Amino acid sequence: MTFKFSTIDLTKDPPDFDPQSTPASRSSTICLPLNPAGCSFIKATTSCQVAAGASLRLANSASKFGCWRPSEPIQCPEEGRLKRFTVRELKGATNNFSETKKVGKGGFSCVYEGLLGDGSRVAIKRLTRHPALVLILRAEVKLGNMIWHRNLLPVHGFCLSSKHGEYTLVYTFMVNGSLDSLLLRGQSTEKPPLDWPTRKKIAIGAARGISHLHDLRIIHRDIKPANILLNEDFEAHIGDFGLALFMDEYKEKAVCEGEPNGEDAYFRSSTMGTIGYMDLASFTGTYSVKSDVYGFGMTLLELISGRRVWETTCLDGNELGLCAWAHALSENEQWERLVDTNMPSGYNESEVEKTVRLALLCTQLDPKKRPYMAEAVLFLEGIIGLEKRWEEYQLEDELPGLDNLSISSYSSSCPSKDESSGPR
């Protein structure tokens, strides 16, 4: 099985992939999960400009997306309860989109901190004209009109001005930024490392937010630490709904044995998501609520270890990816080696071990074996246990064969076998 992707730069998290960019002439190798534990790897030849950690939005053409093309006018989405801001309001809030107000940048947007006339502190996402622009605007505005939940990033409004070329979304400002920015190696040390109670709180909040989306029959399709925003109390808010799939609109594209309204319905769509947080089905453009569960499981492993999903670690002289490493440590009852060395001491060992088990259950290759997000919430809150599922996991899933763990493109050397988890 071969997938076409591109050259990987593991030193940074690059901007989102642009389907209209010129293909790279070079090729290299990346590794995709392929075993019942979600931990083994296969090689994939790379030939397009996509990088690990970058959002993967593949399309043969703008027409396949069903999106805006330069010759077509952009229609305003339904406003509903959201406010439609003027260009003047947003320029005033950001000092004319000053560089000093910029707090983030992606392939499709720049994000600015703003102060509205009423004193509200907001985050203003300024979108670029892109073939997926209409889909992103529509999904964000529609979801903003539908939902107000404590663990979903509130959308206050938008600005759409063809005259000024302004396509903007306005959200509540999150003081502590993204989870990714707090875990990422090399970031500013102004804030202390997250302790275990805070990490557990973030995990529960994120799980609640995703579960609520699933209750409303919405698949996020891009669950990762960069899309988990944190307020001043480190309350998690799921954000970036531009890739959201509304299941009720895709009933005719459902591919399942049961009813399209069932929990296990799968839907065909363009391949979208972020490498490292996408399960194997997602690479074929097939999505279900269990696609988000996989992304959540990988996020849990990052939250516990402080490592990126594609970072490698040496265990007994063998180079393993994050999921394979967690699986191996769990099999050998050495899960404590997975814990971020930056995490302050005093964490609850039992809770961390159980959370590692949940992460491994969420990243199983077979989506049917993964728990639902509602179950993950109850487990993290200590209301239910997953002992039976874990016993089945141990019986059915073996440590991946080392012959399948060829990831030489990730690292050229293997440190001593005594090395344990390091900081990001």
PyMOL commands that set and color helices and strands:
alter all, ss='L'
color gray80, all
select helices_A, chain A and resi 62-65+87-93+99-101+133-146+179-183+196-215+225-227+247-249+251-253+280-284+289-305+322-331+335-338+349-362+367-369+373-380+387-396+402-404
alter helices_A, ss='H'
color red, helices_A
select strands_A, chain A and resi 29-33+41-45+55-57+83-84+102-105+109-115+121-127+155-161+166-172+218-219+228-230+236-238+245-246+267-268+272-274+286-287+312-315+318-321
alter strands_A, ss='S'
color yellow, strands_A
deselect
rebuild
show_as cartoon
